[in-house]
């Protein structure tokens, strides 16, 4: 055999091996030879959104949710457009007020992430209806949730300061000495950490789900604990939205929250009404969740393979824990999410006292039209500072109206 023939045969073997490497692996994997990949992220009220391409054709934004066992597509229209093969229908449970919801199971899905991170042979749940309403509640075109399929394959580093996600090869990753290690317990595909909460001069241990798919700081299911009780002072709020609809509950402050070496006084705590959280999402020993409003105060590394979470303070570490000080619950409406609608006004709040009503459309906030800002930015403004002046231009019954009030810390 000539030298040229041997060289060509060598190339065929090499490229055949590379092709086989990518084609024969089930689940997500990094490009051949890469130790890590960096993916830009977008943040919406402390939630992480990444672009996901389905079957090499349609790219949609998905929430990266460490509490999600399955990949979920929230809008069936996209599944039908892709011609997905639904091989069965199932009932699923989730936080909210409904007992069960219908979803279709699509199999043998091919997905890719930026940086040539690819996966084949995946399963995906396609919701019969858009129960989560992510677009409406987050103000952007977000139509899915992805979790365990990513976290189980990589060491996942979340850099909230620089809005970057880094996926590392678990065999090659070595944490830096500047990080603090926190033991991580993986139960039923979900990550839990042991924390401590101080209330009324008593310190209690609680195991919390590390939940990148929740926007709150911490949530405690008081009905599922023996030692933790409701704070003395709470307000009645809408905690968020789950698969079962809106999650009603209360918001208060615990005296102190301790996560490894880090201590947070007067941390905002969400407490759902008894019975709102289903047994189906309580698998494992869970007292509640630790969400994005706490996690964003760190650079976070989740290493499922080595049962470890690594933390390092971010620039947001000392930000105060604040809740909405206006009294307004907002949603984003319209085909292009360009209409800011008042969906609820809490009684005895600044917005309530100046006459803002459910159904009002907010055209501008402090001189900035909504089309030039985002729902997340408005939420952040309404949590900004006790006493801050707010000027709204609202539209009601065919007329524009200017209303003014000052933010007021209510909890």
C-alpha positions in Angstrom: 0.0 0.0 0.0 1.4 3.4 -1.0 2.0 6.2 1.6 -0.8 8.2 0.1 -3.3 5.3 0.4 -2.2 4.7 4.0 -2.7 8.4 4.8 -6.2 8.4 3.3 -7.1 5.3 5.2 -5.9 6.9 8.4 -8.1 10.0 7.7 -11.1 7.8 7.1 -10.5 6.0 10.4 -10.1 9.3 12.3 -13.2 11.0 10.8 -15.2 7.8 11.1 -14.4 7.6 14.8 -15.3 11.3 15.3 -18.6 10.7 13.5 -19.3 7.6 15.5 -18.5 9.4 18.7 -21.2 12.0 18.2 -23.8 9.7 16.6 -23.8 6.8 19.1 -24.0 8.7 22.4 -27.4 9.0 24.1 -27.9 12.3 26.0 -26.0 15.6 25.9 -22.3 15.6 25.3 -19.6 18.2 24.6 -17.9 18.5 21.2 -15.1 15.9 20.8 -12.0 17.0 22.6 -13.5 19.9 24.4 -13.2 20.2 28.2 -15.9 22.9 28.6 -18.3 25.1 26.6 -19.5 28.6 27.4 -23.1 29.6 26.7 -24.6 33.1 27.1 -27.7 33.3 29.3 -30.5 35.7 29.8 -32.0 36.4 33.2 -35.7 37.0 33.8 -36.6 37.7 37.5 -33.6 35.5 38.6 -34.5 32.7 36.1 -32.0 31.5 33.6 -33.0 31.2 29.9 -30.9 29.4 27.3 -31.5 28.8 23.6 -32.4 25.2 22.7 -32.6 23.8 19.2 -35.1 21.0 18.7 -34.5 18.4 15.9 -32.0 20.7 14.2 -34.8 23.0 13.1 -36.5 25.2 15.7 -34.7 27.2 18.3 -36.6 28.3 21.4 -35.7 29.8 24.8 -35.9 27.3 27.7 -35.6 27.9 31.4 -32.7 26.0 33.0 -34.3 24.4 36.0 -32.4 22.2 38.4 -35.7 21.1 39.9 -37.1 19.8 36.6 -36.9 16.0 36.1 -38.2 16.1 32.5 -37.8 18.4 29.5 -41.0 20.3 29.0 -42.3 22.1 25.9 -45.1 24.4 27.1 -46.6 25.2 23.7 -48.0 22.2 21.8 -48.3 24.3 18.6 -44.5 24.0 18.3 -44.5 20.2 18.8 -47.2 19.9 16.1 -45.2 22.1 13.8 -42.1 19.9 14.2 -44.2 16.8 13.6 -43.2 15.2 16.9 -44.4 11.6 17.4 -46.5 11.5 20.5 -46.5 7.9 21.6 -48.7 8.3 24.7 -50.6 10.8 27.0 -49.9 11.1 30.7 -51.2 12.9 33.7 -48.6 15.1 35.5 -48.6 16.9 38.8 -47.0 20.2 39.8 -47.2 23.1 42.2 -50.5 25.1 42.0 -54.1 24.4 42.7 -55.0 21.7 40.1 -54.5 18.0 40.9 -53.3 16.8 37.5 -52.6 18.0 34.0 -52.3 16.3 30.6 -49.1 16.1 28.6 -47.9 14.2 25.5 -44.7 12.2 25.6 -42.5 12.7 22.5 -39.5 10.4 22.1 -36.3 10.2 20.2 -35.8 14.0 20.3 -32.6 15.5 19.0 -31.5 18.7 20.7 -28.5 21.1 20.6 -27.2 24.0 22.7 -24.8 26.8 21.7 -21.2 25.6 21.4 -22.2 22.5 19.5 -23.4 20.7 22.6 -25.7 18.0 21.3 -28.0 15.2 22.4 -30.0 12.5 20.8 -32.5 10.0 22.0 -34.2 12.4 24.5 -37.8 12.3 25.7 -39.8 15.4 26.1 -43.2 16.3 27.6 -45.4 18.5 25.5 -48.1 20.2 27.6 -51.7 19.9 26.3 -52.1 23.6 27.2 -49.7 26.4 28.1 -50.3 25.9 31.8 -47.1 27.8 32.9 -47.6 30.9 30.7 -43.9 31.7 30.8 -44.2 34.3 28.0 -46.9 36.1 29.8 -45.3 36.1 33.2 -41.6 36.7 32.2 -42.2 39.0 29.3 -40.4 37.2 26.5 -40.7 34.3 24.1 -39.9 31.4 26.5 -41.5 28.1 25.7 -39.8 25.4 27.7 -38.0 24.0 30.7 -34.9 21.8 30.7 -33.1 20.5 33.8 -31.8 17.0 34.7 -30.7 16.1 31.2 -28.2 18.9 31.4 -27.2 18.8 35.1 -26.7 15.0 35.1 -24.2 15.2 32.1 -22.0 18.1 33.0 -20.5 20.1 35.9 -22.7 23.2 35.5 -21.2 26.6 36.4 -23.6 29.6 36.6 -22.1 33.0 36.5 -24.9 35.4 37.3 -22.6 38.5 37.2 -21.5 37.9 33.6 -24.6 36.1 32.5 -22.7 33.1 31.3 -23.3 29.3 31.7 -20.3 27.0 31.5 -20.7 23.3 31.0 -17.6 21.3 32.1 -16.6 17.7 31.4 -17.0 16.0 34.8 -13.9 14.0 34.4 -11.8 17.1 33.7 -13.3 19.7 36.1 -11.3 20.8 39.2 -12.9 23.4 41.4 -10.8 26.5 42.3 -9.7 27.0 45.9 -11.6 30.2 46.1 -14.9 28.2 46.1 -16.6 26.9 49.2 -17.8 23.3 48.8 -21.4 22.4 50.0 -22.4 18.7 50.1 -25.1 18.0 47.5 -27.7 15.2 47.9 -29.2 13.9 44.6 -32.6 12.4 45.3 -35.0 11.4 42.5 -33.0 13.4 40.0 -33.2 16.6 42.2 -30.3 18.3 44.1 -30.8 19.1 47.9 -28.6 20.8 50.4 -28.8 20.9 54.2 -29.3 24.4 55.6 -30.2 26.0 58.9 -32.9 28.5 59.8 -33.1 30.6 62.9 -36.5 31.8 64.2 -37.4 33.0 67.6 -33.9 32.2 68.9 -34.1 28.6 67.8 -31.9 27.1 65.0 -33.5 24.3 62.9 -32.1 22.2 60.2 -33.9 22.0 56.8 -33.1 20.2 53.6 -33.9 22.4 50.6 -34.0 21.8 46.9 -31.5 23.8 44.9 -34.0 25.2 42.4 -32.6 27.4 39.6 -36.2 27.4 38.2 -37.6 29.4 41.1 -37.3 33.2 41.4 -37.7 33.5 45.1 -34.9 33.4 47.8 -36.2 30.5 49.9 -39.6 28.7 50.1 -40.7 26.7 53.1 -43.5 24.3 53.1 -44.5 24.9 56.8 -47.2 22.2 56.6 -44.4 19.6 55.9 -42.2 20.5 58.8 -42.5 20.1 62.5 -40.2 22.8 63.9 -40.5 25.7 61.4 -43.6 27.9 61.9 -45.0 30.9 60.2 -43.2 34.2 60.9 -45.1 36.6 63.1 -45.5 39.2 60.3 -46.6 38.1 56.8 -48.4 39.5 53.8 -50.8 37.6 51.5 -49.3 37.3 48.1 -49.2 35.4 44.8 -45.9 33.5 45.2 -45.6 32.6 41.5 -47.0 30.1 39.0 -46.6 26.4 38.7 -47.9 23.7 36.4 -51.2 23.8 38.3 -51.7 27.5 38.1 -51.0 30.4 40.5 -49.5 29.5 43.8 -51.1 31.5 46.7 -49.4 31.9 50.0 -47.7 34.3 52.4 -44.4 36.1 52.5 -42.4 36.9 55.6 -38.9 37.0 57.0 -37.0 34.4 58.9 -34.5 35.8 61.5 -31.5 34.1 59.9 -30.7 31.7 57.1 -27.4 29.8 57.1 -26.0 28.0 54.0 -22.6 26.4 54.8 -20.3 29.3 55.9 -22.7 32.0 54.6 -25.3 33.7 56.8 -28.2 35.9 55.7 -30.3 37.8 58.2 -34.0 38.6 57.7 -34.2 36.6 54.5 -37.5 36.8 52.5 -39.3 33.5 52.8 -42.2 32.3 50.7 -44.8 30.1 52.4 -47.4 28.4 50.2 -50.8 27.6 51.5 -51.2 24.1 52.9 -52.0 21.6 50.2 -50.8 23.7 47.3 -47.6 21.8 46.9 -48.3 18.3 45.6 -47.0 15.0 47.0 -45.6 14.3 43.5 -42.9 17.0 43.8 -42.1 16.2 47.5 -40.3 13.0 46.7 -37.3 12.9 49.0 -36.9 14.7 52.2 -37.7 18.2 51.2 -38.8 21.1 53.4 -38.8 23.6 50.6 -36.6 25.3 47.9 -33.7 27.6 47.5 -34.2 29.8 44.4 -32.7 32.4 42.2 -32.9 35.4 44.5 -30.5 33.6 46.8 -28.4 31.8 44.2 -27.6 34.9 42.2 -25.6 36.2 45.2 -23.0 33.5 44.2 -21.2 32.1 41.3 -22.7 28.6 41.6 -21.2 25.3 40.4 -23.4 22.1 40.5 -21.5 18.9 40.3 -24.0 16.0 40.5 -21.4 13.3 39.8 -19.4 14.3 42.9 -22.3 15.3 45.1 -21.0 18.8 45.4 -22.1 22.4 45.0 -19.4 25.1 45.0 -20.1 28.7 45.9 -18.2 32.0 45.6 -19.6 35.4 46.4 -20.9 37.4 43.4 -21.1 41.2 43.2 -24.8 40.8 44.3 -24.0 39.1 47.6 -24.9 42.0 49.8 -28.0 43.1 47.9 -31.0 43.4 50.3 -33.8 40.9 50.0 -36.8 42.9 48.8 -40.3 42.2 47.5 -42.5 44.4 45.3 -43.2 47.7 47.0 -45.9 48.9 44.6 -48.7 46.5 45.2 -49.1 45.7 41.5 -48.9 42.3 39.8 -48.0 42.6 36.1 -48.2 40.4 33.1 -46.9 40.9 29.5 -49.6 40.6 26.8 -49.8 40.8 23.1 -48.2 38.8 20.3 -44.9 40.6 20.9 -45.2 40.9 24.7 -45.3 44.6 24.2 -48.3 45.4 26.5 -47.9 45.8 30.2 -51.1 44.8 31.9 -52.1 45.1 35.6 -53.4 41.7 36.6 -53.8 42.3 40.3 -53.6 45.1 42.8 -53.2 44.2 46.5 -55.3 46.1 48.9 -53.7 48.8 51.2 -50.7 49.3 49.0 -49.4 52.4 47.2 -50.9 51.5 43.9 -54.2 50.6 45.4 -54.4 53.9 47.3 -54.0 56.0 44.0 -56.7 54.1 42.2 -54.8 51.7 39.9 -57.1 48.9 38.9 -56.9 45.4 37.5 -57.0 45.6 33.7 -55.2 48.9 33.5 -52.5 49.1 30.8 -49.2 50.7 31.8 -47.8 52.7 28.9 -44.7 54.2 30.7 -42.9 53.9 34.0 -40.9 57.0 35.2 -40.8 58.3 31.7 -39.7 55.1 30.0 -42.1 53.5 27.6 -42.6 49.7 28.1 -41.5 48.9 24.6 -38.1 50.3 25.5 -37.7 48.3 28.7 -38.7 44.8 30.0 -41.0 43.2 32.5 -37.9 42.2 34.6 -36.7 45.8 34.6 -40.1 47.0 35.9 -40.1 44.4 38.6 -36.7 45.4 39.7 -37.7 49.1 39.8 -40.7 48.3 42.0 -38.3 46.5 44.5 -35.7 49.3 44.3 -36.0 51.4 47.4 -38.5 52.3 50.1 -39.8 55.8 49.4 -38.8 55.9 45.7 -41.2 58.0 43.6 -43.0 56.2 40.7 -44.8 58.0 37.9 -47.0 55.9 35.6 -48.9 56.7 32.5 -51.8 54.2 32.3 -54.5 53.6 29.7 -58.1 52.8 30.8 -61.4 53.0 29.0 -59.9 54.8 26.0 -58.1 57.5 28.1 -54.6 58.1 29.3 -54.0 59.0 33.0 -51.0 59.9 35.0 -50.7 58.5 38.5 -47.9 59.0 41.1 -47.0 57.2 44.3 -44.0 56.3 46.4 -42.8 52.7 46.9 -43.5 51.4 50.4 -41.7 48.4 52.0 -44.6 46.1 53.3 -42.6 43.3 54.7 
